[in-house]
């Protein structure tokens, strides 16, 4: 996994919701840490930061529940 991507994902998440240990959290969405407005803001920030487009086929909780899952999705979309 690309550490630069991981660091940036954590930075973006922390800017949206402070005080959460996102590096070790595995229920970011399903645990209710981010609400729907936060998630929309996060997706927009990811798309802008990494120059990707997150299509509807990626809008599943498991793609957003952990930093590792988010990074895997970003890397996959960058390769597309």
The first five atom37 places (N, CA, C, CB, O) and aatype in JSON, in Angstrom:
{
  "aatype": [20, 20, 20, 20, 20, 20, 20, 20, 20, 20, 20, 20, 20, 20, 20, 20, 20, 20, 20, 20, 20, 20, 20, 20, 20, 20, 20, 20, 20, 20, 20, 20, 20, 20, 20, 20, 20, 20, 20, 20, 20, 20, 20, 20, 20, 20, 20, 20, 20, 20, 20, 20, 20, 20, 20, 20, 20, 20, 20, 20, 20, 20, 20, 20, 20, 20, 20, 20, 20, 20, 20, 20, 20, 20, 20, 20, 20, 20, 20, 20],
  "atom_mask": [
    [1, 1, 1, 1, 1],
    [1, 1, 1, 1, 1],
    [1, 1, 1, 1, 1],
    [1, 1, 1, 1, 1],
    [1, 1, 1, 1, 1],
    [1, 1, 1, 1, 1],
    [1, 1, 1, 1, 1],
    [1, 1, 1, 1, 1],
    [1, 1, 1, 1, 1],
    [1, 1, 1, 1, 1],
    [1, 1, 1, 1, 1],
    [1, 1, 1, 1, 1],
    [1, 1, 1, 1, 1],
    [1, 1, 1, 1, 1],
    [1, 1, 1, 1, 1],
    [1, 1, 1, 1, 1],
    [1, 1, 1, 1, 1],
    [1, 1, 1, 1, 1],
    [1, 1, 1, 1, 1],
    [1, 1, 1, 1, 1],
    [1, 1, 1, 1, 1],
    [1, 1, 1, 1, 1],
    [1, 1, 1, 1, 1],
    [1, 1, 1, 1, 1],
    [1, 1, 1, 1, 1],
    [1, 1, 1, 1, 1],
    [1, 1, 1, 1, 1],
    [1, 1, 1, 1, 1],
    [1, 1, 1, 1, 1],
    [1, 1, 1, 1, 1],
    [1, 1, 1, 1, 1],
    [1, 1, 1, 1, 1],
    [1, 1, 1, 1, 1],
    [1, 1, 1, 1, 1],
    [1, 1, 1, 1, 1],
    [1, 1, 1, 1, 1],
    [1, 1, 1, 1, 1],
    [1, 1, 1, 1, 1],
    [1, 1, 1, 1, 1],
    [1, 1, 1, 1, 1],
    [1, 1, 1, 1, 1],
    [1, 1, 1, 1, 1],
    [1, 1, 1, 1, 1],
    [1, 1, 1, 1, 1],
    [1, 1, 1, 1, 1],
    [1, 1, 1, 1, 1],
    [1, 1, 1, 1, 1],
    [1, 1, 1, 1, 1],
    [1, 1, 1, 1, 1],
    [1, 1, 1, 1, 1],
    [1, 1, 1, 1, 1],
    [1, 1, 1, 1, 1],
    [1, 1, 1, 1, 1],
    [1, 1, 1, 1, 1],
    [1, 1, 1, 1, 1],
    [1, 1, 1, 1, 1],
    [1, 1, 1, 1, 1],
    [1, 1, 1, 1, 1],
    [1, 1, 1, 1, 1],
    [1, 1, 1, 1, 1],
    [1, 1, 1, 1, 1],
    [1, 1, 1, 1, 1],
    [1, 1, 1, 1, 1],
    [1, 1, 1, 1, 1],
    [1, 1, 1, 1, 1],
    [1, 1, 1, 1, 1],
    [1, 1, 1, 1, 1],
    [1, 1, 1, 1, 1],
    [1, 1, 1, 1, 1],
    [1, 1, 1, 1, 1],
    [1, 1, 1, 1, 1],
    [1, 1, 1, 1, 1],
    [1, 1, 1, 1, 1],
    [1, 1, 1, 1, 1],
    [1, 1, 1, 1, 1],
    [1, 1, 1, 1, 1],
    [1, 1, 1, 1, 1],
    [1, 1, 1, 1, 1],
    [1, 1, 1, 1, 1],
    [1, 1, 1, 1, 1]
  ],
  "atom_positions": [
    [[0.84, -1.19, 0.0], [0.0, 0.0, 0.0], [0.88, 1.25, 0.0], [-0.95, 0.0, 1.22], [1.92, 1.3, 0.65]],
    [[0.44, 2.23, -0.74], [1.16, 3.48, -0.87], [0.97, 4.34, 0.39], [0.69, 4.25, -2.13], [-0.14, 4.77, 0.7]],
    [[2.08, 4.57, 1.12], [1.97, 5.34, 2.37], [1.58, 6.79, 2.15], [3.28, 5.28, 3.12], [0.93, 7.39, 3.0]],
    [[1.97, 7.35, 1.0], [1.58, 8.74, 0.71], [0.06, 8.84, 0.58], [2.27, 9.24, -0.59], [-0.55, 9.8, 1.07]],
    [[-0.54, 7.85, -0.07], [-2.0, 7.83, -0.19], [-2.62, 7.66, 1.19], [-2.47, 6.69, -1.15], [-3.57, 8.36, 1.54]],
    [[-2.09, 6.72, 1.97], [-2.63, 6.46, 3.3], [-2.57, 7.71, 4.17], [-1.86, 5.31, 3.98], [-3.55, 8.05, 4.84]],
    [[-1.43, 8.39, 4.16], [-1.28, 9.61, 4.97], [-2.27, 10.68, 4.54], [0.14, 10.15, 4.86], [-2.84, 11.37, 5.39]],
    [[-2.47, 10.83, 3.24], [-3.38, 11.86, 2.74], [-4.83, 11.51, 3.08], [-3.23, 12.02, 1.21], [-5.6, 12.39, 3.45]],
    [[-5.19, 10.23, 2.97], [-6.55, 9.8, 3.32], [-6.82, 10.1, 4.79], [-6.74, 8.27, 3.03], [-7.89, 10.61, 5.13]],
    [[-5.86, 9.79, 5.66], [-6.03, 10.07, 7.09], [-6.14, 11.58, 7.33], [-4.85, 9.48, 7.91], [-6.94, 12.02, 8.15]],
    [[-5.32, 12.36, 6.61], [-5.37, 13.82, 6.74], [-6.75, 14.36, 6.34], [-4.27, 14.47, 5.87], [-7.31, 15.21, 7.03]],
    [[-7.29, 13.86, 5.24], [-8.61, 14.32, 4.78], [-9.69, 13.93, 5.8], [-8.95, 13.71, 3.38], [-10.52, 14.75, 6.17]],
    [[-9.66, 12.67, 6.25], [-10.64, 12.21, 7.24], [-10.56, 13.05, 8.51], [-10.41, 10.72, 7.57], [-11.59, 13.44, 9.06]],
    [[-9.35, 13.33, 8.96], [-9.17, 14.1, 10.2], [-9.64, 15.54, 10.05], [-7.71, 14.08, 10.61], [-10.06, 16.16, 11.02]],
    [[-9.57, 16.06, 8.83], [-10.05, 17.43, 8.61], [-11.58, 17.49, 8.66], [-9.54, 17.98, 7.25], [-12.16, 18.53, 8.97]],
    [[-12.22, 16.37, 8.35], [-13.68, 16.3, 8.37], [-14.18, 15.99, 9.78], [-14.19, 15.23, 7.39], [-15.16, 16.58, 10.24]],
    [[-13.5, 15.09, 10.47], [-13.92, 14.68, 11.82], [-12.66, 14.51, 12.67], [-14.77, 13.35, 11.79], [-11.94, 13.52, 12.53]],
    [[-12.41, 15.47, 13.55], [-11.2, 15.41, 14.37], [-11.41, 14.5, 15.59], [-10.79, 16.81, 14.83], [-12.53, 14.19, 15.97]],
    [[-10.29, 14.09, 16.17], [-10.34, 13.31, 17.39], [-10.62, 11.83, 17.22], [-11.36, 13.87, 18.26], [-10.92, 11.14, 18.19]],
    [[-10.52, 11.34, 16.0], [-10.75, 9.92, 15.73], [-9.44, 9.3, 15.25], [-11.9, 9.72, 14.66], [-8.73, 9.89, 14.43]],
    [[-9.12, 8.12, 15.76], [-7.92, 7.39, 15.33], [-8.26, 6.61, 14.05], [-7.39, 6.43, 16.47], [-8.46, 5.39, 14.09]],
    [[-8.31, 7.33, 12.94], [-8.73, 6.69, 11.69], [-7.79, 5.57, 11.25], [-8.81, 7.73, 10.6], [-8.22, 4.62, 10.6]],
    [[-6.52, 5.66, 11.6], [-5.55, 4.64, 11.18], [-5.93, 3.26, 11.72], [-4.15, 5.01, 11.65], [-5.61, 2.24, 11.1]],
    [[-6.61, 3.22, 12.86], [-6.96, 1.94, 13.49], [-8.46, 1.68, 13.53], [-6.41, 1.89, 14.88], [-8.9, 0.73, 14.17]],
    [[-9.23, 2.5, 12.86], [-10.69, 2.36, 12.87], [-11.13, 1.48, 11.69], [-11.39, 3.75, 12.8], [-10.67, 1.67, 10.56]],
    [[-12.01, 0.53, 11.96], [-12.48, -0.34, 10.87], [-14.0, -0.29, 10.7], [-12.05, -1.76, 11.13], [-14.58, -1.16, 10.05]],
    [[-14.63, 0.74, 11.28], [-16.07, 0.94, 11.09], [-16.37, 2.43, 10.93], [-16.86, 0.36, 12.3], [-17.23, 2.99, 11.61]],
    [[-15.66, 3.06, 10.02], [-15.8, 4.5, 9.81], [-17.23, 4.85, 9.39], [-14.81, 4.99, 8.74], [-17.8, 5.83, 9.88]],
    [[-17.81, 4.05, 8.5], [-19.17, 4.31, 8.04], [-20.18, 3.52, 8.86], [-19.31, 3.95, 6.55], [-21.13, 4.09, 9.41]],
    [[-19.98, 2.21, 8.95], [-20.97, 1.38, 9.64], [-21.04, 1.69, 11.13], [-20.65, -0.09, 9.44], [-22.06, 1.44, 11.77]],
    [[-19.96, 2.24, 11.68], [-19.96, 2.63, 13.09], [-20.52, 4.02, 13.33], [-18.56, 2.55, 13.63], [-20.61, 4.46, 14.47]],
    [[-20.88, 4.7, 12.26], [-21.51, 6.01, 12.39], [-20.55, 7.15, 12.7], [-22.52, 5.96, 13.45], [-20.98, 8.22, 13.12]],
    [[-19.25, 6.93, 12.49], [-18.27, 8.0, 12.75], [-18.49, 9.14, 11.76], [-16.82, 7.46, 12.64], [-18.45, 10.31, 12.13]],
    [[-18.71, 8.79, 10.5], [-19.04, 9.8, 9.49], [-20.52, 9.69, 9.14], [-18.16, 9.64, 8.21], [-21.02, 8.58, 8.92]],
    [[-21.22, 10.81, 9.1], [-22.62, 10.79, 8.67], [-22.66, 11.02, 7.15], [-23.46, 11.88, 9.42], [-21.62, 11.18, 6.51]],
    [[-23.85, 11.04, 6.58], [-23.97, 11.11, 5.13], [-23.38, 12.4, 4.56], [-25.44, 11.0, 4.72], [-22.82, 12.39, 3.47]],
    [[-23.5, 13.5, 5.28], [-22.91, 14.76, 4.81], [-21.39, 14.67, 4.85], [-23.4, 15.96, 5.68], [-20.72, 15.11, 3.92]],
    [[-20.84, 14.1, 5.93], [-19.39, 13.9, 6.03], [-18.88, 13.03, 4.89], [-19.02, 13.27, 7.39], [-17.85, 13.31, 4.29]],
    [[-19.62, 11.97, 4.6], [-19.2, 11.03, 3.55], [-19.19, 11.73, 2.2], [-20.14, 9.81, 3.52], [-18.26, 11.53, 1.41]],
    [[-20.2, 12.54, 1.93], [-20.25, 13.28, 0.66], [-19.04, 14.21, 0.56], [-21.57, 14.09, 0.54], [-18.4, 14.29, -0.49]],
    [[-18.74, 14.93, 1.64], [-17.58, 15.83, 1.66], [-16.29, 15.05, 1.46], [-17.53, 16.61, 3.0], [-15.39, 15.49, 0.74]],
    [[-16.2, 13.88, 2.09], [-15.0, 13.05, 1.98], [-14.8, 12.54, 0.56], [-15.1, 11.87, 2.95], [-13.68, 12.58, 0.03]],
    [[-15.87, 12.06, -0.07], [-15.77, 11.56, -1.44], [-15.32, 12.68, -2.38], [-17.12, 10.98, -1.91], [-14.46, 12.46, -3.24]],
    [[-15.88, 13.86, -2.23], [-15.48, 15.0, -3.06], [-14.0, 15.31, -2.87], [-16.35, 16.25, -2.73], [-13.28, 15.55, -3.84]],
    [[-13.54, 15.31, -1.62], [-12.13, 15.59, -1.33], [-11.22, 14.52, -1.93], [-11.91, 15.68, 0.19], [-10.16, 14.84, -2.47]],
    [[-11.62, 13.25, -1.82], [-10.83, 12.17, -2.42], [-10.71, 12.34, -3.93], [-11.46, 10.8, -2.1], [-9.63, 12.21, -4.5]],
    [[-11.84, 12.63, -4.58], [-11.84, 12.78, -6.03], [-10.93, 13.93, -6.47], [-13.28, 13.01, -6.55], [-10.19, 13.82, -7.45]],
    [[-10.99, 15.03, -5.72], [-10.15, 16.19, -6.06], [-8.67, 15.9, -5.79], [-10.6, 17.42, -5.28], [-7.82, 16.2, -6.62]],
    [[-8.38, 15.34, -4.63], [-6.99, 15.1, -4.23], [-6.28, 14.11, -5.15], [-6.93, 14.6, -2.8], [-5.12, 14.31, -5.52]],
    [[-6.97, 13.04, -5.52], [-6.33, 11.96, -6.27], [-6.71, 11.93, -7.75], [-6.68, 10.65, -5.64], [-6.32, 11.01, -8.47]],
    [[-7.48, 12.92, -8.2], [-7.9, 13.02, -9.6], [-8.55, 11.72, -10.07], [-6.69, 13.37, -10.49], [-8.16, 11.13, -11.08]],
    [[-9.55, 11.29, -9.31], [-10.29, 10.07, -9.63], [-11.78, 10.4, -9.63], [-9.97, 8.93, -8.61], [-12.2, 11.45, -9.15]],
    [[-12.56, 9.48, -10.17], [-14.01, 9.58, -10.1], [-14.53, 8.31, -9.45], [-14.65, 9.8, -11.51], [-14.33, 7.21, -9.97]],
    [[-15.2, 8.46, -8.31], [-15.72, 7.31, -7.58], [-17.15, 7.07, -8.05], [-15.66, 7.53, -6.02], [-18.08, 7.79, -7.67]],
    [[-17.32, 6.05, -8.89], [-18.63, 5.74, -9.46], [-19.53, 5.04, -8.47], [-18.47, 4.9, -10.7], [-19.1, 4.61, -7.4]],
    [[-20.78, 4.92, -8.85], [-21.78, 4.29, -7.98], [-21.4, 2.87, -7.59], [-23.14, 4.29, -8.67], [-21.76, 2.4, -6.51]],
    [[-20.68, 2.17, -8.46], [-20.32, 0.79, -8.15], [-19.37, 0.7, -6.95], [-19.66, 0.13, -9.38], [-19.2, -0.37, -6.37]],
    [[-18.75, 1.82, -6.57], [-17.86, 1.84, -5.41], [-18.55, 2.34, -4.14], [-16.65, 2.7, -5.7], [-17.94, 2.33, -3.06]],
    [[-19.78, 2.78, -4.25], [-20.5, 3.35, -3.11], [-21.07, 2.27, -2.2], [-21.64, 4.26, -3.6], [-22.28, 2.12, -2.05]],
    [[-20.16, 1.51, -1.6], [-20.53, 0.46, -0.67], [-19.76, 0.67, 0.63], [-20.25, -0.95, -1.28], [-18.6, 1.07, 0.61]],
    [[-20.4, 0.39, 1.74], [-19.79, 0.63, 3.05], [-18.39, 0.04, 3.18], [-20.66, 0.07, 4.13], [-17.5, 0.66, 3.75]],
    [[-18.2, -1.18, 2.65], [-16.9, -1.83, 2.85], [-15.76, -1.06, 2.18], [-16.95, -3.25, 2.31], [-14.6, -1.23, 2.57]],
    [[-16.05, -0.25, 1.18], [-15.0, 0.55, 0.54], [-14.61, 1.77, 1.37], [-15.46, 1.0, -0.83], [-13.58, 2.4, 1.1]],
    [[-15.4, 2.11, 2.38], [-15.17, 3.32, 3.15], [-15.05, 3.07, 4.66], [-16.29, 4.29, 2.9], [-14.95, 4.02, 5.43]],
    [[-15.05, 1.82, 5.1], [-15.06, 1.53, 6.53], [-13.68, 1.57, 7.18], [-15.66, 0.19, 6.76], [-13.58, 1.69, 8.4]],
    [[-12.61, 1.48, 6.39], [-11.26, 1.55, 6.96], [-10.35, 2.3, 6.01], [-10.69, 0.13, 7.25], [-10.62, 2.39, 4.81]],
    [[-9.28, 2.84, 6.56], [-8.32, 3.56, 5.73], [-7.72, 2.62, 4.69], [-7.2, 4.18, 6.6], [-7.52, 3.02, 3.54]],
    [[-7.43, 1.38, 5.08], [-6.86, 0.42, 4.12], [-7.81, 0.19, 2.95], [-6.56, -0.92, 4.82], [-7.38, 0.15, 1.8]],
    [[-9.11, 0.02, 3.23], [-10.09, -0.2, 2.16], [-10.19, 1.02, 1.26], [-11.47, -0.54, 2.75], [-10.28, 0.89, 0.04]],
    [[-10.16, 2.21, 1.85], [-10.22, 3.44, 1.06], [-9.0, 3.53, 0.15], [-10.31, 4.69, 1.99], [-9.12, 3.86, -1.03]],
    [[-7.82, 3.24, 0.7], [-6.58, 3.3, -0.09], [-6.6, 2.3, -1.24], [-5.37, 3.05, 0.8], [-6.17, 2.62, -2.35]],
    [[-7.1, 1.09, -0.98], [-7.19, 0.09, -2.04], [-8.09, 0.58, -3.17], [-7.73, -1.25, -1.48], [-7.78, 0.41, -4.35]],
    [[-9.22, 1.2, -2.8], [-10.14, 1.73, -3.81], [-9.48, 2.85, -4.6], [-11.44, 2.24, -3.14], [-9.58, 2.87, -5.83]],
    [[-8.8, 3.77, -3.92], [-8.12, 4.88, -4.6], [-7.07, 4.35, -5.58], [-7.46, 5.83, -3.58], [-7.0, 4.8, -6.72]],
    [[-6.25, 3.39, -5.12], [-5.22, 2.83, -5.98], [-5.83, 2.14, -7.21], [-4.35, 1.83, -5.19], [-5.32, 2.28, -8.32]],
    [[-6.91, 1.42, -7.0], [-7.59, 0.74, -8.1], [-8.12, 1.76, -9.12], [-8.76, -0.14, -7.58], [-7.98, 1.57, -10.32]],
    [[-8.71, 2.84, -8.63], [-9.26, 3.86, -9.52], [-8.15, 4.63, -10.24], [-10.14, 4.83, -8.74], [-8.33, 5.06, -11.38]],
    [[-7.01, 4.81, -9.6], [-5.89, 5.49, -10.25], [-5.33, 4.65, -11.4], [-4.78, 5.8, -9.23], [-4.82, 5.2, -12.38]],
    [[-5.41, 3.34, -11.28], [-4.88, 2.44, -12.3], [-5.84, 2.27, -13.47], [-4.58, 1.09, -11.69], [-5.44, 1.82, -14.54]],
    [[-7.1, 2.62, -13.26], [-8.13, 2.41, -14.28], [-7.92, 3.33, -15.48], [-9.52, 2.64, -13.69], [-8.7, 3.28, -16.43]]
  ]
}
